[in-house]
Amino acid sequence: MASSGKKKTTMAKMNRENRVRERRADKAAKKDARKQWAIDHPDGAAGEPLPDEPLEELYVVSRPVQGVLPDDARALSVDPGATL
C-alpha cells in the first residue's frame, strides 16, 4: 500500500532541476541568436562564428602534450594480463 504522506522534494533536486532549466534556456537563446544572425547576414559563410563568441571556445587546438599518449598508442601499451 502506498504511503499517504506527502513526499518532499529536496533542495538538491530542486537545484539540479533549476540548472537543467537554465541550460535549456541558454541553449534556446543561443539557437535563436544563431538564427537571427543568419537572417541579418545572408551573405555570411556557413560555420562562421558569431561575432560575440571567442574563437578559443569554438576551436580546439590539438598539440602534443608531454607524457600523454594518443589513444592508439595507449591501446597498444595496455598489459593484456592486467585486471581492472
WOBEL-V481058 format. One record per backbone hydrogen bond with DSSP energy under -0.5 kcal/mol. CO is the residue of the C=O (numbers start at 0). NH is the residue of the N-H. E is the energy in kcal/mol with one decimal. If there is no record, write none. Layout:
CO & NH & E
CO & NH & E
This chain:
9 & 13 & -2.1
10 & 14 & -2.6
11 & 15 & -2.3
12 & 16 & -2.6
13 & 17 & -2.2
14 & 18 & -2.3
15 & 19 & -2.2
16 & 20 & -2.3
17 & 21 & -2.5
18 & 22 & -2.7
19 & 23 & -2.4
20 & 24 & -2.2
21 & 25 & -2.7
22 & 26 & -2.6
23 & 27 & -2.4
24 & 28 & -2.3
25 & 29 & -2.4
26 & 30 & -2.3
27 & 31 & -2.5
28 & 32 & -2.3
29 & 33 & -2.4
30 & 34 & -2.4
31 & 35 & -2.7
32 & 36 & -2.6
33 & 37 & -2.2
34 & 38 & -1.9
35 & 39 & -2.6
36 & 40 & -1.9
40 & 43 & -1.7
44 & 47 & -1.6
49 & 52 & -1.6
53 & 56 & -0.7
53 & 57 & -0.7
54 & 57 & -0.6
54 & 58 & -1.9
58 & 60 & -0.6
59 & 61 & -0.6
60 & 62 & -0.7
64 & 67 & -2.0
66 & 68 & -0.5
69 & 73 & -2.4
70 & 74 & -2.0
71 & 75 & -1.4
72 & 76 & -1.4
74 & 77 & -0.7
77 & 79 & -0.5
78 & 81 & -1.4
